Amino acid sequence: MDNNLRVILQQLEAEKSIDRATLIEAIRSAIESAARKSMIHATDVVVDVVPDKLEFKVYEIRKVVEVVTDPKAEISLEEARKLNPEADVGHRIKFEALPQDFGRIAAQTAKQVIIQKIKDAERDNIFEEFKGRVGDVLTGIVKRTHQRNVIVTVDKVDAIIPPAEQAERENLRPGDRVKAVVVRVEKGARGASVVLSRATSDLVRRLFEMEVPEIFDGTIEIKAIAREAGSRTKVAVLSKDSNVDPVGACVGMKGSRVRAVVEELSGEKIDIVRWSDDPLTLCRNALNPADIIDIALDEETKTVLVTVPHDQLSLAIGKRGQNARLASRLIGWNIDIRSDVELRGETPAAAGDVAQTGITVTPDGSEVPEVSADFSAKSSERQ
């Protein structure tokens, strides 16, 4: 092999991250395709590689016969024994052939085969590299947007953040540096496709692992995350060391740790909640800072019944029910929040307010704003 081809192989190895054996096989296959097109008198052509010298040799394969009827596929016994004295009728003999002129069409075929083989190898490399990184956080640069998809360059690979995996109201622009979680790697007709997410709760989990050493080393455990991407997230944490405050460790000195996560999430609000195995305690923590007058469990319907001061109702429910909805997802129970006005049998107008008197939310995010008869009855019993 001439030095030019050696240099080309070295460059392709470095630039495309394709091993030498794959590149040599691509060239061998290309030469074989070109030889078939140029050697029209031959029907069976193969190309072998001499690994040490990196030489490519073209061979014809023909069947040994007494009388030749098809010169393209057969060779006479007499001619065969000149090449191999042990040849006999019925044997298949391989002998070196020298294509005189590969020609323009043959050369173009060789070029196309090499290009396609290299593309296939690149796609296989991407798939093998990223399929083991599902769930990892990768840092990339936004390259462009296409049909609402955000294309991010990660390690020289163009990954995709589809609309469903983008955070609400987040506006990513070309040149922005972003972190995202690998959610899946797909292998299709056009090659491997790496799909990233900025909306998954795993992104919040991984960012806290990066910012909080106590989470990374296992001293603090993230027990649950409830997230509405781009708007608000609640994170429940538990410390395995009584000397370590889980909430304080996650917030950091003057809020430095949680602020770093918030900045990476483009200003998304994050509430750090102390975990408890008791649903009532966890619900209190999740609805903080709203004051709670009374709280009880309805085991039959798996509902937490919460009574708050009327002036704290909007704080407990949150904008468009978001605070209550996230709290419900965090604890895995329905939450029925009512004001003390309703508990006393008064109307909002009597309390000087015409606002909603309560809300029921479920872990799946649905809301049931109607007044709960069971809640009223159980609340009366507690009185």
FITORBA-148059 format. One record per residue: residue in one letter; z negated, x, y of N, C-alpha, C in turn. Coordinates in steps of 0.02 Angstrom, whole numbers, plus 32768, in hexadecimal, padded with zeros to 4 digits. Each point is the difference from the previous one (the first is absolute). Layout:
<atoms>
AZXYZXYZXY;...
</atoms>
This chain:
<atoms>
M8000802B7FC480007FD5803C8000802D803E;D80297FED80328002802B803B7FC17FF6802B;N7FF68030802E7FC37FFF80287FFC7FC4802D;N803B7FE680177FFF7FC6802C7FE07FC47FDD;L80107FF67FC17FE47FC77FDB7FB5800B7FF5;R7FEB803D7FF57FB9800E7FF87FDA7FEE8040;V801D801280397FE07FF180407FFB7FB5800A;I80367FDC7FEF80017FB880077FC97FE07FD5;L7FFA80187FC27FCB7FE67FD47FBB800B801D;Q7FF5803B801B7FBE800F801E7FF27FD3803B;Q80337FF3802A7FF77FD5803A7FF07FB87FEA;L80257FE77FCE7FF47FBD7FE97FBB7FF97FE0;E7FEA80337FDC7FBD7FFF7FE37FCB7FF98036;A8008802580377FCF8000803680037FBF8029;E803C7FEB801180087FC7802D7FF57FBD7FDD;K80197FFA7FC37FFC7FC07FDD7FC67FFB7FCE;S7FDD80377FF77FC880037FCF80187FEC7FBA;I803C80187FEE801C7FF17FBE800080417FD8;D7FE97FFC7FC27FFB803D7FD88045801B7FEC;R800280417FF0803E80227FF180257FE07FC5;A7FDA7FEC7FCD80207FE47FC480267FC08010;T7FE47FD6802C80227FC280138040800F8027;L7FFD8031802C803B801280278037801C7FD4;I7FED802B7FD18032801D7FD280207FCA7FD6;E7FD87FD07FE9801B7FC97FD880307FD6802A;A7FF27FF88040802C7FDA802D804480248006;I7FFD80428008803F8026800680257FFF7FBE;R7FDD80087FC880207FFF7FBF80247FBD7FF5;S7FDE7FCA8010801D7FBE7FF8803D7FF7802D;A7FFC801C803D80387FFB802F803D80277FE7;I7FF4803D7FE7803780287FE680207FDD7FC4;E7FD67FE17FD7801A7FDD7FC5802C7FC68014;S7FEB7FDA803380297FC8801880418019801D;A7FFD80368027803C801C801E8030801B7FCB;A7FE480217FCD8029801C7FCA80257FC97FDA;R7FDF7FC97FF480217FC87FDC803C7FE68027;K7FF98000804380367FE68029803A80328004;S7FF080407FFF803580328007802180127FBD;M7FDA7FFC7FC9801C80117FBF80187FC17FDD;I80377FE6801680197FC07FE8801680047FB6;H800A803D7FE8801680077FBA7FC47FFE7FD0;A7FC48000801A7FC480007FD67FDC7FBD8004;T7FE47FE97FC87FDB7FC180007FB5800A7FFE;D7FE980397FE57FB8800D7FFA7FF08043801F;V7FE07FFE803A7FF1803D80257FB58003800E;V7FE2803A7FF57FB9800A80107FF980408027;V7FC9800480267FF2803C80277FBB80197FEC;D7FFB803E7FEE7FC0801F7FEE7FEB80308037;V7FBF800C80047FE5802D80337FE0803C7FDE;V800E803B80197FDF803D7FEA7FC5800A8030;P7FC27FED7FEB7FC67FFF802F7FF480428024;D800180387FDC7FEF803F801F803280148036;K80407FF87FF180348015803080157FC7802E;L7FE77FC37FF180147FC58027804B7FF88001;E801F800A7FC680487FF87FF9800F7FBD7FDE;F80377FE0801680157FC17FE48041800B7FD8;K80007FEB7FC1803C80097FD680187FBB7FE8;V80437FF78005801F7FC17FED801B80077FB9;Y7FF27FCE7FD7801780007FBA80257FBF7FF0;E803180087FD480217FC57FE27FE57FF87FB9;I7FFC7FC37FE97FEA7FF27FBC80387FD87FDD;R8018801C7FC880357FDD7FDB7FEE7FFE7FB6;K801F7FD07FDE7FF57FF87FB8803480287FD9;V7FE980237FCC802D80297FD780247FD37FCD;V804280037FFF80287FD77FD28038802A7FE1;E801C7FE67FC9803980227FE0803E7FFA802B;V800F7FC28016803B7FF380297FE97FE08042;V8012801E80377FEC7FE78041802B7FC58015;T7FE07FC7800D80257FC580187FEC7FEF8048;D7FC6801980147FE97FF580467FE98043801C;P802D802380237FEF8043801A7FC48001802F;K7FF17FC8801F7FC77FFE802E7FBD80027FDD;A7FFF7FE67FC37FC07FFA7FDD7FFD80287FBF;E8039801D7FEA800280227FC0801B80478006;I7FEE80287FCF801880457FFC8010800F7FB7;S803580257FF4801480107FBC7FCE80307FE0;L7FFC7FFE7FBE7FD3802C7FDB80108049800F;E8042800F800380158045800C7FE680198043;E80097FD780367FE9801480427FB480048003;A7FDF7FD27FDD7FB77FFE80017FE3803F7FE0;R802080187FCA7FE4803B7FDE800C80408028;K802F7FFE802F80078039802D7FC48005802F;L7FE47FC5800F7FC57FFE802D7FBF800A7FD8;N80007FE37FC37FC480047FD6801680017FB7;P7FFB803B7FE0801880067FBB7FE07FCF7FD0;E7FC67FE680107FDD7FD27FD380137FB7800C;A802D7FF3802E80157FBC800F80237FE17FC4;D7FF67FBE7FF880207FDC7FC880137FBA8019;V802B7FE07FD980187FBD80127FC47FD08007;G80007FDA80367FC97FD1800C7FCC801B802F;H7FFE804280097FD1801D802F80157FF18048;R7FCF8004802C800F7FFC80497FF48046801C;I8031801980217FFB8045801A80018000804C;K7FD4802B801B7FFA80068049801B80438015;F802D80008030801B803F801880067FFE804C;E7FF9803B801E7FFF8005804980457FF0801C;A7FFF7FDA8037803E7FED80227FFB80168049;L8037800F801D800180178045802C7FD18029;P7FE27FD0802280287FD3802B802680298034;Q80407FF68002802A8027802E7FF67FEB8049;D7FFB7FBF800B7FFC7FE880457FD67FC08001;F7FC68005801D7FD67FC48003801E7FCB802E;G80238016803480217FD1802C7FD17FDC802F;R801E7FDD80317FD97FDE80347FD67FC87FE2;I801E7FD77FD57FDC7FC77FE37FC680187FD5;A800C80347FD87FCB801A7FD67FC8801D802A;A8012802380357FCC801E802C7FD87FC98022;Q80227FCB80167FDC7FC880207FD17FDE7FCE;T80177FFA7FC27FD57FE27FCD7FC1802A7FF5;A800A80437FFE7FC7802D7FF77FCE7FF9803A;K801B7FFB803C7FD57FFA803B7FD77FBF7FFD;Q80227FC97FEE7FDD7FC07FFC7FCA7FFF7FCB;V800F801F7FC77FCF80037FCA7FC280288016;I800B8039801F7FC8802A80177FD57FDA8033;I80217FE080307FDB7FDB80337FD67FC87FE1;Q801F7FDB7FD07FDD7FC97FE17FC680197FD6;K800A80367FDB7FCA801C7FD77FC58017802C;I8010801E80387FCB8017802D7FDA7FC4801D;K80257FCB80137FDF7FC480197FD37FE17FCB;D80187FFC7FC37FD87FE47FCA7FC1802A7FF5;A8007804280037FC7802C7FF67FCD7FF78039;E80197FF9803D7FD47FF5803A7FD87FBF7FF7;R80237FCB7FEB7FDF7FC07FF67FCB80037FCA;D801180237FC97FCF80077FCA7FC380288018;N800D803480287FC88028801A7FD27FD7802D;I801F7FD6802B7FD87FD5802C7FD67FD07FD8;F801F7FE17FCE7FDB7FCF7FD77FC680217FDC;E800D803A7FE17FCB80237FDB7FC88017802E;E80138017803C7FCD8019802F7FD37FC9801A;F801D7FC680127FDA7FCD80227FE17FCC7FD2;K80187FFA7FC27FE47FCC7FD47FB7800F7FF0;G7FED804080037FBB80137FF37FD57FFE803E;R801D7FEC80397FDA7FFF803F7FF57FB9801A;V800B7FCF7FD67FF37FBA80147FB67FF9800F;G7FF07FE5803B7FBA7FF980157FEA8037802F;D8028803680057FEF8037802E80167FF08047;V7FDE801E803080157FFB8046802D803A8011;L803A7FF0801B803080348015800A7FFC804B;T800D8039801E800E80038048804A800D800A;G801E7FD8802B80488007800C80117FF38049;I8040800B800F80197FF5804480317FC57FFE;V7FF67FD0802B802D7FC68004804580198015;K80327FF17FD680448017800D80287FCC8026;R7FFD7FC17FE680257FCA80217FE97FBE7FE2;T80197FCA801C7FF67FBD7FE380447FE57FEB;H80017FDC7FC8803E7FE47FE77FF17FBD7FDF;Q801C7FCB801D7FF67FBC7FE67FB57FF27FF5;R7FD8801080327FB87FF580027FD980307FD2;N802480297FD97FDF80347FD97FF5803D802C;V7FC680207FF77FF2803E8024800C803A7FD0;I802C802D80138011803A7FD77FD5803B8017;V7FDA801C7FD17FD38037800F8013803D7FD7;T8006803980208011803D7FDD7FBF80217FE7;V7FFB80087FBE7FC5801F7FE1801980377FD2;D7FEE803E800F801480397FD6804C7FFF7FF3;K80277FF78034804980007FFD801C7FC37FDB;V7FD67FD07FF080157FC37FDE7FF97FC58030;D80327FD480027FFD7FC480297FDE7FC97FD9;A7FC37FEF80147FDA7FC97FE180077FC1802B;I7FEE7FC77FE4800A7FC080237FBD7FDB8007;I7FF57FE6803C7FC97FD0800A80217FBC800D;P80037FD57FCD80217FBF800A7FD57FD2802D;P801D7FCA801A7FDB7FD4802D7FBE7FE77FE3;A7FFF7FF07FBF7FC37FE57FE17FC880337FFE;E8011804180067FCE80347FFC7FEF801E8044;Q80187FE080357FF2801880447FC57FD9801D;A7FD7802280277FC87FDF802180197FD28037;E7FE07FC7800780147FCF80327FF9801D8046;R80327FF580288002801480478003804C800A;E800780267FCA80078048800880498011800E;N800B80288033804480118014800B804B7FF5;L801E80117FC7800D80457FF080448015801C;R800080398021803E80188021801580437FE3;P8042800F8004801880417FE87FD8803A801F;G7FEB802E7FD57FD9803980187FB57FF77FF6;D7FE97FC27FF57FB87FF47FF57FEB80207FBE;R7FC5801E80007FE3801D7FC47FD07FCC7FE2;V800B7FED7FC27FD87FCA7FE27FE880147FBA;K7FC97FE07FED7FE880077FBB800B7FBD7FDD;A801380027FC1800D7FC37FDA7FF2800E7FB6;V7FF37FCB7FDB7FF180057FB9803F7FF37FD7;V800A80297FCD80387FF57FD17FEC7FC57FD3;V80247FC980047FF07FC57FD8802A7FFA7FC1;R803D801A8003802A80007FC3803B802F800A;V801A80177FC7803C802A7FFF80317FDF7FD1;E803A7FEF801A80327FDA7FDA803D802C7FF2;K801E7FF67FC5803C80267FEE80397FCE7FF6;G802F8001802E80387FD17FFD804380247FFC;A80357FD9800B8044801B7FFC800C80358036;R7FDF7FF880388008803080377FCD80387FFE;G7FDA80037FCB7FCF80357FF97FB97FE88009;A7FD2802F80087FB97FF080077FF17FE78047;S7FD67FCE80047FEB7FE480407FB480028004;V7FE6802280347FB7800580097FEB7FCC8034;V7FD47FD27FEB7FEA7FC9802C7FB9800F8017;L7FF7800080427FBF800D801F7FE37FC0801D;S7FBE8001800C7FDF7FC6801E7FCF80168036;R80037FDB80387FCE800780357FD27FC38001;A800D7FD07FD37FDA7FC180017FCC7FFC7FC9;T800580297FCD7FD27FFB7FC87FB980168013;S7FCE7FE27FDF7FBA8013800A7FF380487FE8;D802980177FD17FF880447FE6800980348037;L80277FF080348009802F80377FBE800B8024;V7FDC7FCA800C7FBE800580217FD180297FD4;R80007FF17FBF7FD580257FD2800F804B8001;R804080127FFB801380467FFF7FF180248042;L80097FDD80387FF1801E80417FB6800F8007;F7FD57FD37FE87FB8800C80037FED803A7FD1;E802280057FC77FF280387FD3801280438022;M80337FFF802A8015803D80237FD18011803A;E7FE47FCD801F7FD6800A803C7FB680077FF0;V7FE97FE37FC87FB87FFF7FF17FF480297FC0;P7FE4803C80067FF4802A7FC67FD47FDF7FCC;E7FD07FD680177FD37FDF7FD180247FCE7FD3;I80377FE4801880287FD47FD6802980297FCF;F801C80368019802A802B7FD57FD8801E7FC6;D7FC18014800D7FD8801E7FCB7FD97FCD7FD6;G80067FC080117FE27FCC7FD67FBA7FEB8015;T7FE4801E80347FBD7FED801780017FB8801A;I80357FEE802280097FBC801A803D7FE27FDD;E7FF87FC17FEC80367FDD7FDD80187FC5802A;I80427FFA8005801D7FC4802080047FCA7FCA;K7FD87FCC80087FFB7FCC7FCC80357FCA8008;A80137FF1803E80317FCA800C8020800A8044;I803E7FEA800580248001804080257FBE8009;A7FF87FE2803980267FC4801280278011803F;R80427FF87FFC802A8018803880367FCE8013;E80087FF98041803B7FDF801D802280368029;A803280207FE1801E803D801B80187FF78047;G7FED8030802A80157FFE80467FD07FDC802D;S7FCF7FDD7FE37FD17FD880287FB880157FF4;R7FE67FF37FC27FB9800E7FF47FF4800E7FB6;T7FCE802A7FF27FEE80117FBC7FB480037FFB;K7FE67FE87FC87FB980077FF07FFA802B7FC2;V7FD4803380047FF6802F7FC97FB77FFE7FEB;A7FF27FF17FC17FBC7FFE7FE67FF180417FDC;V7FCB802380147FF080427FE47FB980027FE3;L7FF7802A7FCE7FC080087FDE7FF1804A7FF9;S7FC18013800E7FEC80467FF87FDB80087FBE;K801180367FDC7FDD80107FC27FC6802F800B;D7FF7801380407FC9802C80137FD77FDC8035;S7FC07FF47FF17FD67FDA802E7FF880238044;N800E804080037FF98025803F803F7FFE802B;V80347FE17FE6803F7FFC8025800E7FB78014;D80077FF5804180117FBE8019804B7FF57FFA;P80177FD17FD680497FF97FF680267FEB803E;V7FE27FD3802780227FE8803C800480388034;G7FC88022800A7FFF80368031802F80397FEE;A800380107FBF802D80367FEA80497FEF800C;C80127FC17FF580457FEA800A80137FFC804A;V7FCF7FED8029800D7FFB804880068046801E;G7FD2802D7FEB8003804580197FDD80098043;M7FF8803E80147FE08010804080287FE28039;K7FE07FD58025801F7FDD803980407FDB7FEC;G80017FEA7FC0803A7FD97FE9803D80297FF1;S7FFA80427FF8803A802C7FF980277FF27FC0;R7FDD7FF37FC880247FF87FC180267FBE7FFD;V7FDF7FCA801280237FC07FFE80367FFD8035;R7FF580238038803280008036804080227FE8;A7FFA80357FD7803B80227FE680297FD17FD4;V7FDD7FD67FD880237FD07FD580217FCA802B;V7FDC7FE88032801B7FCC802C803F80198024;E7FFE803E8018803A801B8023803C80067FD1;E7FF580147FC1803780057FD1801D7FBB7FF0;L7FD77FCC800680167FBB7FF280157FDC8040;S801080278033801A7FE480407FD17FCF8021;G7FBF800F7FFE7FCF7FD780237FE47FC67FD9;E800D7FFC7FC07FE57FCA7FD67FB480028001;K7FDF7FC7800A7FB77FFE80037FE480067FB9;I7FC980267FFA7FE1800B7FBE7FB57FF38004;D7FE87FD57FD47FB97FF27FFA7FE680227FC2;I7FCC802A80077FE080207FC77FC37FD67FEC;V80007FE97FC27FCC7FD27FE87FD880217FC8;R7FBE7FF780017FD6801A7FCB80067FD27FC3;W8011801D7FC6800A7FD97FC37FBE7FE97FE2;S80017FC67FE07FC77FE77FD9801B7FD87FC6;D7FDF80057FC680137FD87FC77FED7FB78008;D7FD47FF380307FEB7FBB800F80327FE18030;P80237FCA7FEB80337FE2802C7FE47FE98043;L7FC27FE980027FE37FE9803F7FF7803A8031;T7FE480377FE77FF6803A802B8043801C8017;L803080047FD18042801A801280227FD38033;C7FF87FBF7FF8801E7FD180307FE180098045;R7FBE800880047FE0800D8041801D803F8020;N800680347FD8801A803F801B80487FF88017;A80287FDA7FD980477FF88010800B7FD7803F;L7FD27FD0800E80087FD5803B7FDE801E803D;N7FDE80377FF87FE0802280388035800F8037;P7FF07FF780417FBF7FF8801F7FEB7FB7800D;A80217FD07FE27FED7FBA800C7FBA7FF27FE3;D7FD67FDC80267FBE7FEC7FE880087FCA7FCB;I7FD780037FCC80027FCD7FCB7FBD7FDE7FFC;I80007FBE80087FC27FD97FFC7FEC7FF57FB8;D80307FEE7FD67FF27FF27FBA803C80137FD6;I7FF380147FC2803680127FD37FEA7FEF7FB8;A802E7FE57FD97FF07FEC7FBC803F80037FD5;L7FF680007FBE803880037FD180097FBD7FDD;D803E7FEC7FF880117FC77FD68025801D7FC3;E7FD9800D7FCA801C80207FC580397FD77FE1;E7FFA7FBF800480317FD47FE08046800A801D;T800480058041804180088022800C80498015;K7FCF802C7FF0800380468014800D8006804B;T7FD47FDE802580067FFF80497FBF80178020;V8006802980347FC6801480287FFD7FD1803B;L7FC77FDD80087FF77FCF80357FDA80218039;V801F8004803A7FE5802680397FF77FD2803C;T7FC48003801E7FF27FDB803D7FF480328038;V80237FF780387FF9802D803A7FF27FD7803E;P7FE2801F80347FF87FDD804080457FEB801A;H80017FC8802380407FE7801780238032802E;D7FDA8024802880208030802E801680407FDC;Q7FEE80067FBF8016803A7FD880387FED7FD0;L80147FC17FFF80317FE97FCF804280248007;S80198005803D80418020800A7FFD804A7FED;L7FC78021800A7FF880457FED800180087FB4;A7FDE7FD27FDD7FFD80037FB780457FF17FE1;I80227FD0801C80427FED7FE5803580338013;G7FFD8019803E803180308017803F7FDE8019;K802B80278020803E7FE6801B802D7FE67FC7;R80117FC18005802A7FDF7FCD7FE280067FBA;G7FBD80037FFD7FDD80017FC0800180437FDE;Q801580358023800A80417FDF7FC0801E7FE6;N7FCA7FFE80287FC180207FEA7FE67FE07FC1;A7FFF7FBD7FFE7FE97FDD7FC4802F800C7FC5;R80408001800D8031800A7FCB7FF880457FDF;L7FF8803480297FF780437FE57FBD80077FDB;A7FCC7FE0801B7FBF80017FDE80057FDF7FBB;S80257FC97FFC80097FDD7FC08024802D7FCE;R8034802280168024802E7FD47FD380397FE9;L7FD68018802D7FD6803A7FF17FCD7FEF7FCA;I7FE17FC580037FCC7FEF7FD0801B7FDB7FC3;G803E7FE58006801E7FDD7FC77FE67FB97FF6;W7FDF7FE480337FE77FBB7FFD801F7FD88039;N80037FBD7FF680117FD580397FC780048032;I80107FFA803F7FCC7FFF803580097FC08028;D7FCA7FD9800580007FC280277FD1800B803B;I801C8008803C7FD8800D803C7FFC7FC1802A;R7FC27FEC800F7FF47FC5802B7FCE80128036;S80037FDB80377FD2800C80377FC17FD57FF7;D7FCA801580207FC27FD97FFD80087FBB8021;V80337FFA802B800D7FBF802080137FCD7FCA;E802C80147FD380147FD37FCA7FC57FF27FD2;L7FD780337FF37FC77FF87FD47FCF7FCD801B;R7FF97FFE80437FD17FCF801E80207FBB8007;G803F7FFC7FEC80217FBF8005801B7FF18044;E80048032802C801B7FF68043804B800C7FFF;T80207FEC80368047800E80088008803B802F;P803980227FFE800B8038802E7FF87FEC8049;A80157FC280107FFA7FE980467FB87FFC8015;A7FD57FEA7FD17FB97FFA80107FE18044800E;A801E80347FE27FE78043800A80228022803C;G80287FD980238023801B803A803E80297FEE;D801C7FF37FC5803A80267FE9802A7FD37FD5;V804280048006802B7FD67FD78025802C7FCD;A7FE7803B7FF38022802E7FD27FF67FEA7FB8;Q802480207FD37FF97FF37FB97FB8800C7FEA;T7FE77FD67FD37FBA80067FEA7FF8802B7FC3;G803680167FE07FF8802B7FC68042800D7FDE;I7FFD80287FCA803C80117FDB7FED80157FB9;T802D7FF37FD17FF880187FBC803B802D7FF1;V7FF1803C7FE78036802F7FEF7FF680167FB8;T803880137FE07FFF80177FBB801A80477FFC;P7FF080247FCA801780467FFA804B80098003;D80267FCC7FF0804980078002801C7FF78047;G7FD17FF3803080157FFD8046800B7FBA801B;S7FFE7FCD7FD5800B7FBC80187FC27FE68024;E800C7FD1802E7FC97FE580287FFC7FB47FF4;V7FC27FE77FFE7FF47FB87FF87FD27FEA8039;P801B7FEE803A7FD77FF3803B7FDA7FBE7FFE;E800D7FD57FCD7FDD7FC07FFF7FB7800A7FF1;V7FD67FD080167FB880037FF47FF37FF77FB6;S7FD3802A7FE47FF07FFD7FB97FC37FD37FF5;A800A7FCA7FD97FC87FD37FF17FCB80247FD8;D801580297FCF7FD080257FD87FD6802E802B;F8020801F80317FDD802D802D7FCA7FDA8026;S80127FC6801C7FD07FD880277FC67FEA7FD5;A800F7FED7FC27FCB7FE97FD47FD280397FEE;K801C803B7FED7FD680387FED7FD9801A803B;S801E7FFE803D7FDD8016803A7FC57FD3800F;S80097FBF7FF67FCB7FD0800B7FC6800D7FD0;E801280117FC17FCD800E7FCF7FD5803B8014;R80218033801E7FDA803C80137FD27FF1803A;Q80107FCD80277FD67FED80387FC37FDA7FE7;
</atoms>
